[in-house]
Amino acid sequence: MKEELLMADVAFIGLSILTVGSAIFALESREIIYGAIALAISMLGIAGFFILLDSPFVAMFQISVYVGAVAVLVIFIVMLVRTESLFSGDEDNRGRQIAGLIFSLLAMAGIGVLLFSSLFSNAELKPSLENIVNKIGNGMLTYYSPVFILLGLTLAGSIIGALSLARREESDQPRSETSPASPQQEKIYLDKKSEGKGAGISND
Amino acid sequence: MTELINFVSISLILVGIGMYGLIVKRNAIRMIFAIEIIANAANLNLIAFSRYLGDIQGQIFALFAIAIAAAEVAVGLAIIIIAYRLYKNIDVSEYKYLRG
């Protein structure tokens, strides 16, 4: 019993170092592609926390959705956009960095003081549940079934929306060629046109 | 060590990191990273409190939240692709026409 407790502690400390460290690295790494990989590792650490909290089904879902789908999608977008040559802003704006650090530390300190002075500071966890997958399936198909259906519709709608957003419209090219309404639209249109003629970027 | 307060503390630290990223970074993809870190912290909180209350509802909510977050990332990255086509840049302070 004692050894088991010790192992859980070691796993918790290791997972927290892995998760927090790779979350910081995801935001601060110089190359954004390494940041995307660090984000995937951080999500894997969160899945490890789920396993420590005896919810293996959610951990499996987290790994397959976040590490499997979202991280790969982000890595593809990073490769498509080629940020290192195209990001013009000053990421190392000193004043904004200090302001962000102070703001997030203040927020963490405030919520932390509230949390450690509340009843949760010495709350004991209940013994783990039995038949988790069974109960989740029952809940999803009985009480939460409207939410389940709406979730499916939302996912389908967002995927169709993302596809139609990212698709290049060939049919509205003549329509916008007639007369741009305002100077701003004309500028966007000119940008689009010059981009279309660029040699390095293929149209579709 | 593996009590409720430890997991909630880790979640709090992750939210702080995410807020720092949202304030400091002006790279659109890095802002999406920060949003993802905050969403993961929220999921960790849901699971920890589900275990603390001995109730399955927190896990069901976490599953729904993960699915919604995946849809949000897909739409957000598509918007980044559109903005990159228009501006040749992913710096959000360059996106001037969104200011209205």
Chai-1 contact restraints between the chains, C-beta under 6 A:
chainA,res_idxA,chainB,res_idxB,connection_type,confidence,min_distance_angstrom,max_distance_angstrom,comment,restraint_id
A,A8,B,T2,contact,1.0,0.0,6.0,A-B,restraint_1
A,D9,B,M1,contact,1.0,0.0,6.0,A-B,restraint_2
A,F12,B,M1,contact,1.0,0.0,6.0,A-B,restraint_3
A,F12,B,T2,contact,1.0,0.0,6.0,A-B,restraint_4
A,S16,B,I10,contact,1.0,0.0,6.0,A-B,restraint_5
A,V20,B,I13,contact,1.0,0.0,6.0,A-B,restraint_6
A,A23,B,L14,contact,1.0,0.0,6.0,A-B,restraint_7
A,A23,B,I17,contact,1.0,0.0,6.0,A-B,restraint_8
A,A23,B,I37,contact,1.0,0.0,6.0,A-B,restraint_9
A,A26,B,F33,contact,1.0,0.0,6.0,A-B,restraint_10
A,L27,B,G21,contact,1.0,0.0,6.0,A-B,restraint_11
A,I32,B,I29,contact,1.0,0.0,6.0,A-B,restraint_12
A,L39,B,F33,contact,1.0,0.0,6.0,A-B,restraint_13
A,I46,B,N40,contact,1.0,0.0,6.0,A-B,restraint_14
A,I46,B,L44,contact,1.0,0.0,6.0,A-B,restraint_15
A,F49,B,L44,contact,1.0,0.0,6.0,A-B,restraint_16
A,F50,B,I47,contact,1.0,0.0,6.0,A-B,restraint_17
A,L53,B,I47,contact,1.0,0.0,6.0,A-B,restraint_18
A,L53,B,R51,contact,1.0,0.0,6.0,A-B,restraint_19
A,S55,B,I47,contact,1.0,0.0,6.0,A-B,restraint_20
A,S55,B,Q59,contact,1.0,0.0,6.0,A-B,restraint_21
A,V58,B,Q59,contact,1.0,0.0,6.0,A-B,restraint_22
A,V58,B,A62,contact,1.0,0.0,6.0,A-B,restraint_23
A,F61,B,L63,contact,1.0,0.0,6.0,A-B,restraint_24
A,F61,B,I66,contact,1.0,0.0,6.0,A-B,restraint_25
A,V65,B,I66,contact,1.0,0.0,6.0,A-B,restraint_26
A,V65,B,A70,contact,1.0,0.0,6.0,A-B,restraint_27
A,V70,B,A70,contact,1.0,0.0,6.0,A-B,restraint_28
A,V70,B,V73,contact,1.0,0.0,6.0,A-B,restraint_29
A,I77,B,L77,contact,1.0,0.0,6.0,A-B,restraint_30
A,V81,B,Y84,contact,1.0,0.0,6.0,A-B,restraint_31
A,V81,B,I90,contact,1.0,0.0,6.0,A-B,restraint_32
A,T83,B,I90,contact,1.0,0.0,6.0,A-B,restraint_33
A,L86,B,N89,contact,1.0,0.0,6.0,A-B,restraint_34
A,F87,B,N27,contact,1.0,0.0,6.0,A-B,restraint_35
A,F87,B,D91,contact,1.0,0.0,6.0,A-B,restraint_36
A,S88,B,N89,contact,1.0,0.0,6.0,A-B,restraint_37
A,S88,B,D91,contact,1.0,0.0,6.0,A-B,restraint_38
A,G89,B,R26,contact,1.0,0.0,6.0,A-B,restraint_39
A,G89,B,D91,contact,1.0,0.0,6.0,A-B,restraint_40
A,G89,B,S93,contact,1.0,0.0,6.0,A-B,restraint_41
A,R96,B,V24,contact,1.0,0.0,6.0,A-B,restraint_42
A,Q97,B,V24,contact,1.0,0.0,6.0,A-B,restraint_43
A,G100,B,Y20,contact,1.0,0.0,6.0,A-B,restraint_44
A,G100,B,I23,contact,1.0,0.0,6.0,A-B,restraint_45
A,G100,B,V24,contact,1.0,0.0,6.0,A-B,restraint_46
A,S104,B,G16,contact,1.0,0.0,6.0,A-B,restraint_47
A,S104,B,M19,contact,1.0,0.0,6.0,A-B,restraint_48
A,S104,B,Y20,contact,1.0,0.0,6.0,A-B,restraint_49
A,M108,B,L12,contact,1.0,0.0,6.0,A-B,restraint_50
A,M108,B,G16,contact,1.0,0.0,6.0,A-B,restraint_51
A,I111,B,L12,contact,1.0,0.0,6.0,A-B,restraint_52
A,G112,B,L12,contact,1.0,0.0,6.0,A-B,restraint_53
A,F120,B,L4,contact,1.0,0.0,6.0,A-B,restraint_54
A,F120,B,I5,contact,1.0,0.0,6.0,A-B,restraint_55
A,S121,B,I5,contact,1.0,0.0,6.0,A-B,restraint_56
A,A123,B,L4,contact,1.0,0.0,6.0,A-B,restraint_57
A,L125,B,L4,contact,1.0,0.0,6.0,A-B,restraint_58
A,L125,B,R51,contact,1.0,0.0,6.0,A-B,restraint_59
A,L125,B,Y52,contact,1.0,0.0,6.0,A-B,restraint_60
A,K126,B,G54,contact,1.0,0.0,6.0,A-B,restraint_61
A,K135,B,I56,contact,1.0,0.0,6.0,A-B,restraint_62
A,I136,B,I60,contact,1.0,0.0,6.0,A-B,restraint_63
A,G139,B,I60,contact,1.0,0.0,6.0,A-B,restraint_64
A,Y144,B,I60,contact,1.0,0.0,6.0,A-B,restraint_65
A,L151,B,F64,contact,1.0,0.0,6.0,A-B,restraint_66
A,L151,B,A67,contact,1.0,0.0,6.0,A-B,restraint_67
A,L155,B,A71,contact,1.0,0.0,6.0,A-B,restraint_68
A,S158,B,A71,contact,1.0,0.0,6.0,A-B,restraint_69
A,S158,B,A74,contact,1.0,0.0,6.0,A-B,restraint_70
A,S158,B,V75,contact,1.0,0.0,6.0,A-B,restraint_71
A,A162,B,A74,contact,1.0,0.0,6.0,A-B,restraint_72
A,A162,B,V75,contact,1.0,0.0,6.0,A-B,restraint_73
A,A162,B,A78,contact,1.0,0.0,6.0,A-B,restraint_74
A,L165,B,A78,contact,1.0,0.0,6.0,A-B,restraint_75
A,L165,B,I82,contact,1.0,0.0,6.0,A-B,restraint_76
A,A166,B,A78,contact,1.0,0.0,6.0,A-B,restraint_77
A,A166,B,I81,contact,1.0,0.0,6.0,A-B,restraint_78
A,I188,B,L86,contact,1.0,0.0,6.0,A-B,restraint_79
